[in-house]
Amino acid sequence: MVDDAARNLRRERRRGRTGEARSETSRRPNYRSLKNPFLPQPIFSADQVAAIHDTALRVLEQLGVKVLLPEARAILARAGALVDEDSQMVRIGRDIVAAALGSAPKSIRVHAGARARDLTLELGSMTFLAGSGAPNVTDLEHGRRPGTLAAFEDLIRLVQHFDVLHMLGPCIEPQDIDNRFRHYAVSRAQLTLSDKLPFVFARGTPQVEDGFEMLRLARGLSEDEFRSGAHCYTVINTNSPRQLDIPMAQGIIDFAKAGQVLIITPFCLAGAMAPITVAGALTLQHAEALAGLTLAQIVRPGAPVVYGSFSSNVDMKSGAPAFGTPEHVKATLGAGQLARFTGLPWRSGGGSAANISDAQAAHETQFALWGSVLAGATVCIHAAGWLEGGLSVSFEKLITDIEALQTIAELCAATPGDEAAIGFEAIAEVQPGGHFFSAGHTMARYRTAFYEPLVADWSNFGSWTQAGSRTATERATGIWKRLLADFRPPACAAATSGVLDEFIARRTEEGGAAPVS
């Protein structure tokens, strides 16, 4: 009897999934705006956090930061920083940093291509991004290869499909496009295939201005309308230890002037570009992040800045970066404490150092993800698909990682605990030794009671074997291929192609814009 009831329930669920018997109670989870339900987990005491912050200020005012861009040095000097032009070192007083922290917004409203995709970046909110910045792409059918525009566009399509990925990013480098024109292709793909918040490269003012103009054209914004709200973001990486290069410093200035979001992220690998201890690496990271956000606030008080953290460790035998390690998780938890000390929204980093989508890749990514969640990160970049410490993005791993992200998103939803959910009547209905498959309480809720997996296979061994004994990675291949075959871009995004193509054709004829280094 139990087996018969279970089979009937499975058949009913299958009919619901195929649309033959869907009802208004079908599960419609909302993954678009997540609030972190977990209390932040500390690793340092309040006194230790204050000491790290104070030491970071000492680094800035006594040791300084090397700033390679003359304009940035001049801006900092006018604000009272001590600048040595011969060495390009800039020492920033703690009073200047305190003023910057005071003017930086604690909550940032960002406007996507559709209002339903708008986000609020603040402590307590939670957003996820796919792996970004990789030179290579990989999948089971075509193997590992240099990134192309076609692969980049496919990754944007997949990111658009999944609501649990909230912002777009430079997933891979389309290396088949000349770098004078690459930013046009990247911006066009984001703006015509998706209605989510786009990324704009900070690789010199000419490319930044091109990106801003394409965004204004796509959104129908005037210059004033664009500058009065945040419509895109970029990531600024310092050159640890204690150096800010020309394109990154210029990016801070350009984005701050335009009022667009800056995610200022030192990349500190303990034992290599930072002290070998977690506390030491975080002290350097904190100093560099404060230097970047201080420059932004001097340029435009109130400029939207996100405190960035991406600290982990290296393999001391080879020097290779490692992710999802205990040190990576601890550094993320500590970064969360420092971000809360400043009150700013902040960014963490996920990812894996594994070379393929395997068990190592899964557990490293999961630990990095949980580190971000338990640290209260506002933005987690590289949350899906990232392999080889950032050297490749995997189509299959993006899909399998989505399963983890959707599980986290499900944990954000409230769990009913009212009288109906407690279910005394259901317990009374089923006799001792019976089953709840056909109970009224079950039948009224089964369509929406549980999360239905994207890629996990819950069949028994016999059924799994008869179906081909496919691994999760192999099943993921079929999923991403089906999603790409069925993809239709949002109408509002697709409608922008004409005006963008006209702009790209004109700028291409003018020679494009080479990146600045």
N, C-alpha and C positions, 0 to 999 in steps of 0.2 A: 504494500500500500504506500509506504514512504517513497519507494522508487517511482511508482506511477505518478504520485503527486509531484515529485521533483521533475519528472519528464514533462508533465503537463505545464508546469511553471516555466521550464526552459523553452518549450515551444511557444508559449504565450509571450515570453520576453523576446524571442527571435522575431515574432510577428511585429512586435512593437518597434524593434530596431529597423526593420525593413520598411516601415511606414504603412503597413497594411492595417494595423490596428492601433495607431498612435492616438493618444488622448491628450486632453489639456493638462494632465498630470505628468506628462513625460518630462524627464529631468532636463532642466535648462540651467546649468550652473553658470554663475557670473564670475568670470576670472579677470575682468577688465580693471577692477579697482580693488586692490587687496590691502587689508589692514593686518599687520602682524599680530597674531593673538598671543605670542609667547613673551614672557618677561625676559628682558635682556640679561644675558649671563656674563658676569664679570670674571676677570682673571687677576685684576689688580685691585688693591684697596683704593679708597678715595685719596689717601695721602700719596700713594704711589702714582696715581693718575696726575695729581697736581705736580708732583716732582718731575714727571716726564714732560708735562707742559712747560714748566719753568726751565728745564734743561734745554728744551727746544728753543725757547726764547733766548737763552744764553748762547746757543749755537748761532742764531741769527744776528744777535747784537755784538758778539765777541769774535766769532769766526767768519760769519758772513756767507753769502751765496755768490757764486760766479754767474754773472748775467751777461750773455754774449751780445745782446742787442743794445746798441747805443741809445735808442729811443727809450727803452725800458729803464736803463740806468738813469737817464735824465728825469724820467717821471718819478722814480723813487727818490732821487736827490732832491727834487723840488718839494717832496713830502717830508724831508728831513733825514733821509737815510744817508749814511756816510759812504761815499763812492770813491774808489781808487781806480782811475781810468787806466793806469798802466797794467794793473793786474785784472781789471774788470770785476773786482770783488765789491760787493755791496753789503754793508752791515745795516741791518734794519732794527731800530729800537723797539722795545716792547710796547711803548706808547703808540707807535704807528700801527703795530699789529693789533693792539686792543681796539683802536679806532676802527680798523677794518672789520674786526669781528663784530663790532657794534653796528656797523652799517649793512653787513651781509644779511640778506633775507633768510628767515628761518623756515619759510614756506614759499614754494615756487609753483605757480600755476603755469603749466605748459600747454600750448594749443596745438593739437594735431590737425590732420586734414578733415576729420569729422569730429563734431563735438563729443560724441560718445567715446572717442579715443583720448580726450583730454585727460591729463594727469595732474595730481598735486604731489610734488616732491617735498616731503617733510619727514621728520622723525615719526615713526609709526606706520608710514605707508611702505609698500613693498612692490617693487617692479623688477622684472627679469628681462634680460637681453640674451640673444644667442651669442655664440663665440664670435669674436671680432678681430680683424687685423691680420688674419693668417695669409701667408703667401701661397699656400697650397689648399687643395680641396681633395676629398677622397670619398669613394663609395665602393660597394662590393662589385659593381658591374664594370666600372672604368678604372678602378685603382687610384693610387695617389698621383696627382698631377698638378702643375702650376695652375693657379686660379685664372679663370676666364670670365668674360662678361656674361656669357650664357649661364655659367654655374652661379655667378653672383645673382643674376636675375631669378634663377630657380630658388636660391636660398631666401631671397626677399619674398617670393611667393609663399614659401613654407612659413616664414615668420608671420606674414600677413594672416595666414589661415588660423594660427593658434592664438587665441585671446590671452593665454598665459604668458606670451612674449609681448611686452607692452611697448617697446620702442624698437626702432630700426637701428642698424649698425653696419659698419664696414666689414661684413662677415669675412670676405676674402678680397685680396687684391686682384682685380681683373688685369692681369699682366699682358694680355693680348691687345690692350689699348695703350697707346702712347701716353706717357705721364703728363703731357701737356693738355690732353683731352680726357684723361681718365675720370677726373672729377665731374665732367659733364655726364658721362655715361652712368656713373654711380648715382648722381643726383636724379637723373631722369628715371632710372629704375625705381628708386624709392618713391618718387612723386607720382609715377604713372601706374605702379603696381600695388600701392599700399596707401592707406589713410592714417597710418600711425606716425608718431613723431620721428622726423628724419634726422640723420647725422650729416654734418658738414665738415669736410676736412679742414684742419688748420695747418695748411702747408704754404703759408705766405698770403699776404693781403690780396693779390690778384685772384687766387683760387677761392678765397673766402668770399670776396665780393661777387664772384660768379655764382657761388652757391646761394648766397643771400638773394641775388636777383632772380635766380630760377625759382626759389621758394616764393618770392613775392609774386612772380608771374603765375605760378601754379595756384596760389591761394587767393589771387586777386587783391593783394594788399598794397596800399600806398607805403611810401617810405616811413611816414609817421606811424601808420598802423603797425607796421612791422616792428619798429623800434619800441613801441609802447607795450609790447607783449613778447613772451618767449615762444618761438615757433620752431626752434631746432636746438641742437646741442653739439658740442664737440668734446673730445677728451684731450687734456693737456698732460703729457708725461714729462716729468723732470728727468734730467740725466744724472741719476744718483751716482756718486754722492755730491750734493750741493752745487748743481749746475743747471742753469736754465738756458737752453739753446735759442737760436734766432727764430726759427719758425714757431716754437712753442711760446716764447715771449710775445711775438707778434700776434699769435692767435689769442692770447689773453687780452691784449689791447683791442684787437678788432672785435672780438665777441663781447667784451665788456662795453665798448662804445655802442654797439648795436643792441645791447640788452638781451643777448642770447645766452643760453646756459653753458657754463664752463664746468666740466667735471675735472678737477685738478688732482691728478693722481701720480704721486711718486711710485716708482716700481723698484722697491727695495728688497733685494734678495739677501737674507742674512748670511754672512760669511763671505759674500762676494762684493756687492755694492753697498753694504750696510754692516754694522757691527753684528757679530755672530749670535748675540743674545736677542730674544724676542723684544725685551724692553729697549735695548739699544737700537734695533732696527726701527721700532716704532718711534723712538725719539727723533731719529733722522727723518723718517717719513713725515712726522708731524711738523718738523721745522720746514721742510720743503713745501708741504701743502700750505702752510701758513704764509710762506713767502709768495707763492703764486696767487692765493686769494687776496693777499694784501695789495699786490700790484693791480688786480682787477678792481678792488674797491677804491683805490686811489684814482684810477681812470674814470670810474663811474660809481659813486657811492650807491649801494643798493643793487649793483649788478648781480644777476643770479649765479651763484657759485655753489657747487656741490663738493664737499670735502671728500677727497679720494684716498682710498687705501687699496694697495695690491702688494702686500708683503708676504713673502714665503721664505723658504730656505733653499739651499743648493745641496747637491750630493757632493760632500767634501772629498770624495775619491775622484770624481770626474769634473766637477764644476757645473754640471748640468742642473737647470732649475727643477724644482720639485713642487708639486701641488697636491692638495688634499692630505697633506701630512699633519701630524699633531702640531707642528710649529706654525703651519699655515692657518690652521683653525685658531690657535691661540693668538696669533697676530691679528686675525680678523676680530676676535672677541675684544682684544685690547683696543683696536682701532674704533670699535663701536663705543667703548668708554670715552675715548678722546673726542669722538664726534659729539657725543652727548654733552661732554664738558663744554664744547663750543656752542652747542644748540643747533648746529647746522645739519641739513640733510646730507647723507653721505653714501658713497659708492664702495662696494667690495668687489672681489673677483673670484670666480669659480674656476673650473677647468681641471685638466689632468695632464700629466706628463707621459701617459701611456701612448704607444705608437699606433695602436689599433683600437677599435671599439670592442673591448674585452672586459673581463672581470676587474682587472686593475683600473681600467678607465672608469668603470661604473662606480667602484667604491671610492676612488679618489674624488670624483665629481660629487658623489653623495656627501662625503665628509666636508668638502668645500662648501656645498650648498647649505648643509645644516649649520656650519660655522657662520655663514651669512645670515641665516634666519635667526639663530640664537643670539647673534650680535646686534640684531635690529637694523640691518642695512636697508637703506632706502632704495638703492639701485644695485642689482647684482649683475655685472657683465660677465660674459663667458659662461652663462648658466646652462647652455645647451650646445652640444656639438663640438666643443673645443678639445683638440688632441695635441700631443707632442709639445706641450708647453706653449701652445700658440702657433705652431708651424703649420697646422692643418685644421680644417673644419670638416667633419664627417656628416654626410647626409643621414646615415643610419643612426649615428650617435645623437644627432639632433632629435630624431624621433624618440629614441629610448629615453633620453633626458627629459623630454616633454612629459613622459609618464611621471617622473619624479616631481617635476614642477607642478603638474596638475594635482598630484597627491598633496603637496604643500598647500596649494590653493584651496583644496577641499578642507584642510584643517583650519583655514581662515573662516569658514562658514560656521554659524552658530549651530550647536547641537541641541535639538529640542529636548526639554526635560519637563514638559507640562504633563498634566494628568493623562492626556491621550497617549503621549509618547511613553510614559511609564508603563501603561498597558495592563492594568489589573484585570480588565475584562478579558483580554487575550489570554492571560495566564489561566483565568477561570474557565475559559472555553475549552482548552485543550486538557484532556484527561492525562493522568500519570502514565508515562510510557508512550504517549502519542507524539504528534509532530505539528509544527506550526505552518507547514507549507500552504494548507488550504484554509487556515484561520482567517476570519474576516479582517482582523488587524493586518495580516500579511497581504491579503488580496487588495486591500485599499491602498497599499503603499509600495508594493514590490517594484513598480516601474521606476520609482525615484529613490528608493531606500538606500541603494549602494552606488558607489562610484563604479562605472563600467570601464575596464582598462582599454587603453589605446593599443598597446602592443603585447602586453602580458597574455600568456595562454594558460587558462585554468583547467584545460581538459586533462583527463587521466592519461597515464602513460600509453595505454593501448590506442586511444583516440589520437593522441599526439603522434604516435608512430605511424598510424594509418594515413595521417595528413601530411606525411613527409618528413617528420622529425626535425622541423625547422627551428633554429635558434631564434632568440629575440632579435638579434641583428639581421638575420635573414628575413624575418617577418617585417622588420622595419623597412626593408627595401621595397616590398610590395606596397607599404603604406605611403611612402613619399612619392613613389611613382604614380599611384592612384590620385593623390592629392594634386600633383602637378598636372595630370591629365584633365582633372575636373576643375582646375582653377579658373576663376573669373575675377578680374580686378574690380575693386569698387568703382562704380560709375563715375563718382566725383574725381577719382584719380585718373582713370583712363581718359577722361575728357580734357586733361591738361596736356596731352601729348603734342597737339598742334602748336601751341604757343611756345612750348619748350623746344621743339624741334627747330622752330624759326630762330630762336635765340642761339641754340647750339650751332646751327649752320653759320650764322653771322660770326660768332666768336671763333669757330674753327677756321673760317676764311681769314680772320685777323691773326691767326697763329696760336690761338689758345692761351694758356697760362702755365708756364713751367713752375714746378714746386720750388720753394725757396729753401736753401740749406745754409 
